[in-house]
Amino acid sequence: MSRTLNSVTYNVLDNEILTPRIMIAAVFDNPVFIWTGDEDITYNGFTYLGQGSVISFDGVEESNDLGATNITLGLAISSNNLTSDILERAITDDYQGNSITIMLALISNSGVIYGQAITLFDGFIDVMTAEDDGEIATVTLTAESSLVRLGRTFTRVYTDEDQRHYFPGDKGLEFIAAIQEKESIWGRNA
């Protein structure tokens, strides 16, 4: 999918220096908001820690079909870094299936985000691995696109037993078995 810039964007780009930055929002037991800048910034009511700790991002592939894509993200974390708790989360939290959003934002020299950040990737954390050499830990995170869930089959059947399994005491599907073989006459007299 291609994106175009309008004339207002060109005027802003001509008059002010804007730097593209990656912003990451990951859901753990306590959500993590980081970006590739140096200072903390606020966007949509959340404070993104500016630690510049994103060391690799393999980009997002776009396709014409609804095929699912994966991304790999590398983070460098030092012991004196404010984001050092990410290493602990990679080891202890149940992170698999939690959501992650990666956005691209244009940031001015004064630290202001121009316009809205563009969502590059929206998906779910799959695997996180951590390597620690004593000074700097490297966390590699792999995530899969939200489109992966469209291809999965769900084994749920709509029977009274299934409904009561998920919602005890619910009688919404109580008569499904009784009406399954019932003959209904539509559009004429019985």
Buried (B, 14 or more C-beta within 10 A) or exposed (E): EEEEEEEEBEEBEEEEEBEEBBBBBBBBEEEBBBBBBEEBBEBEEEEBBBBBBBBEBEEBEEEEEEEBBBBBBBBBBBEEBBBBBBBEBBEEBEBEEBBBBBBBBBBEEEEEBBEEBEEBBBBBBBBBEBEEEEEBBBBBBBBBBBBBEEEEEEEEEEEBEBBBEEEEEEEEBEEBEEEEEEEEEEEEEE
